[in-house]
Amino acid sequence: MNDRTMIKVNATETCLVFRTVSPKRKSPRSFYVLRSELERLEQYGSITASDLGCFAVFQQDTVSGLVRIRFSWLQQNSACELAGYEETVYLPFNRLMGFAARSLMDPALQWSALSVEEVPKPRMVFHGRENLHATLSHKAVRRKLIRFLRDNFQWGWSDEVRFYNDFLPYSFFFTEIRGGQQGICGGLILHGREDLNRAYYSIHT
């Protein structure tokens, strides 16, 4: 929580004005984004805005409900060389657009929000418990499954990943659900079952 970035947004008649504040630094200046550009973000899902040599890429994730903003803060030093830094923040898309709409009626409005710490992870749902129960009952295989799920199924763009019994022991068929539609399908297969302590999982799509 203490390492998260605060995004402060003010409004003018034609723009939204962004500043960022983190425990390590503050943005060197304000970043102005035209309201017309935000309308294109809502329409196309992605925009690149520029302001006095600085850049910001806005990308909407309709599954997570977030907008990813990558700021490139650039400054010219005394030797006429460009220097700066980049930072990426995540904001709730509907809350940002709601503030944009409200501030048209009251330009004195201000909005502050902490960057969402990370993109939400999909729910993992197991249907058919036979293989799952067998896996959880074996300590070494259980660790392998938990570690593999943690490292390989953290898809921020997905709503849910559903797992079903595979005909192979300790293995599963999976299907991704994204925006109510089926996405990636495949197998989560345990190889080397003759020695479960050395066995390993892999994905087959």
C-alpha positions in Angstrom: 0.0 0.0 0.0 2.7 2.5 0.9 4.5 2.0 -2.5 1.5 2.8 -4.6 1.2 5.9 -6.7 -1.4 8.6 -6.1 -2.9 10.1 -9.3 -4.4 13.6 -8.9 -6.8 14.8 -11.7 -8.0 18.3 -12.1 -10.2 19.6 -14.9 -10.5 22.5 -17.3 -13.1 23.2 -19.9 -11.2 21.3 -22.6 -8.8 19.0 -20.7 -8.1 16.7 -17.8 -4.9 17.5 -15.9 -2.9 14.6 -14.4 -0.2 14.7 -11.7 1.4 11.6 -10.0 2.9 11.4 -6.6 4.7 8.3 -5.2 6.9 7.8 -2.1 9.9 8.2 -4.3 9.0 11.1 -6.6 6.4 13.5 -8.0 5.8 14.0 -11.6 7.9 16.9 -12.9 4.8 18.7 -14.2 1.2 18.4 -15.0 0.0 16.4 -18.0 -2.9 17.8 -20.0 -5.1 15.4 -21.9 -7.8 16.8 -24.2 -11.4 15.7 -23.5 -11.7 14.8 -27.2 -8.8 12.3 -26.8 -10.6 10.7 -23.8 -13.7 10.3 -26.0 -11.5 8.4 -28.5 -10.2 6.2 -25.7 -13.8 5.2 -24.9 -14.4 4.5 -28.6 -11.2 2.7 -29.6 -9.8 1.4 -26.3 -6.4 3.0 -26.7 -4.8 6.4 -27.3 -1.4 8.1 -27.2 -1.5 11.6 -25.8 1.4 14.1 -25.9 2.0 17.3 -23.9 5.1 19.5 -24.2 7.4 16.6 -25.0 5.9 14.2 -22.6 3.8 11.2 -23.6 1.1 9.0 -22.1 -0.4 5.8 -23.5 -3.9 5.0 -22.3 -5.1 1.4 -22.8 -8.5 0.2 -21.6 -9.0 -3.4 -20.4 -12.7 -4.1 -20.7 -12.4 -7.4 -18.7 -10.7 -5.9 -15.6 -12.5 -2.6 -15.9 -9.2 -0.7 -15.6 -7.3 1.8 -17.8 -3.5 1.4 -17.9 -1.7 4.7 -18.2 2.0 4.7 -19.1 3.5 8.1 -18.6 6.8 9.1 -20.1 8.0 12.2 -18.3 10.7 13.9 -20.3 12.8 17.0 -19.5 15.7 18.8 -21.2 18.7 19.3 -19.0 21.3 22.1 -19.2 23.3 20.2 -21.9 20.1 20.2 -24.1 19.8 16.4 -23.6 16.5 14.7 -22.9 16.2 12.9 -19.6 13.3 11.5 -17.7 11.5 8.4 -16.5 8.5 6.3 -17.1 5.8 5.1 -14.7 2.7 3.0 -15.2 -0.5 3.3 -13.2 -3.9 1.6 -13.3 -7.2 3.4 -12.6 -10.8 2.2 -12.6 -12.0 3.2 -16.1 -15.6 4.0 -15.2 -14.5 6.2 -12.3 -12.1 8.2 -14.5 -14.7 8.7 -17.2 -17.4 9.5 -14.6 -15.1 12.2 -13.2 -14.6 13.5 -16.8 -18.4 13.8 -17.3 -19.1 15.4 -13.9 -16.3 17.9 -14.3 -17.9 19.3 -17.4 -20.6 20.7 -15.2 -18.2 21.7 -12.4 -14.7 22.4 -13.6 -13.6 23.0 -10.0 -14.0 19.3 -9.3 -10.8 17.4 -8.3 -10.3 13.6 -8.1 -7.5 11.7 -6.4 -7.1 7.9 -6.5 -4.4 5.4 -5.7 -3.2 3.3 -8.6 -4.7 -0.2 -8.5 -1.9 -2.3 -7.1 -2.2 -5.0 -9.8 -4.5 -6.2 -12.5 -7.1 -8.5 -11.0 -6.4 -12.2 -11.5 -9.0 -14.6 -12.9 -11.0 -16.9 -10.8 -9.9 -20.5 -11.0 -12.8 -22.9 -10.8 -12.5 -26.7 -10.7 -15.3 -28.8 -12.1 -15.1 -32.5 -11.4 -13.1 -33.1 -8.3 -11.6 -36.6 -8.9 -8.2 -35.4 -10.3 -8.1 -32.4 -8.0 -8.6 -34.6 -4.9 -5.9 -37.0 -6.1 -3.5 -34.1 -6.7 -4.2 -32.4 -3.4 -3.6 -35.7 -1.5 0.0 -36.0 -2.7 2.2 -33.3 -1.1 4.8 -33.0 -3.9 2.2 -32.9 -6.7 0.1 -30.4 -4.7 3.0 -28.0 -4.5 3.8 -28.4 -8.2 0.1 -27.6 -9.1 -0.1 -24.6 -6.8 3.2 -23.2 -8.1 2.3 -23.7 -11.7 -1.1 -22.1 -11.4 0.5 -19.1 -9.6 3.2 -18.7 -12.3 1.3 -19.5 -15.5 -2.4 -18.6 -15.1 -2.3 -15.0 -13.8 -4.1 -13.6 -16.9 -5.3 -10.1 -16.0 -7.5 -10.0 -19.1 -9.5 -13.1 -18.1 -12.6 -13.4 -16.0 -12.2 -17.0 -15.1 -10.3 -20.2 -15.9 -12.3 -23.4 -15.6 -10.6 -26.8 -15.1 -12.1 -30.2 -15.8 -10.8 -33.8 -15.2 -8.5 -35.0 -17.9 -8.2 -38.7 -18.6 -4.5 -38.6 -17.5 -4.0 -38.8 -13.7 -3.3 -35.4 -11.9 -4.0 -33.6 -15.1 -6.8 -31.2 -16.3 -8.5 -29.7 -19.3 -9.0 -26.0 -19.0 -10.9 -23.3 -20.8 -10.6 -19.5 -20.3 -13.7 -17.3 -20.0 -13.3 -13.7 -21.1 -16.1 -11.2 -21.3 -18.6 -14.1 -21.1 -17.0 -15.8 -24.1 -14.8 -18.9 -24.3 -11.1 -18.0 -25.0 -8.0 -20.2 -24.7 -8.5 -23.9 -24.3 -5.9 -26.6 -23.6 -4.5 -29.2 -21.2 -2.7 -28.8 -18.0 -0.7 -32.0 -18.0 1.6 -33.6 -15.4 4.5 -35.3 -17.1 6.8 -37.9 -15.6 4.2 -39.6 -13.4 6.4 -42.6 -12.9 8.3 -40.5 -10.3 5.9 -37.9 -8.8 8.7 -36.1 -6.9 10.3 -35.2 -10.2 7.2 -34.8 -12.3 6.4 -31.5 -13.8 3.4 -29.6 -15.3 3.1 -28.0 -18.7 0.4 -26.4 -20.8 -0.7 -27.8 -24.1 -3.0 -25.7 -26.4 
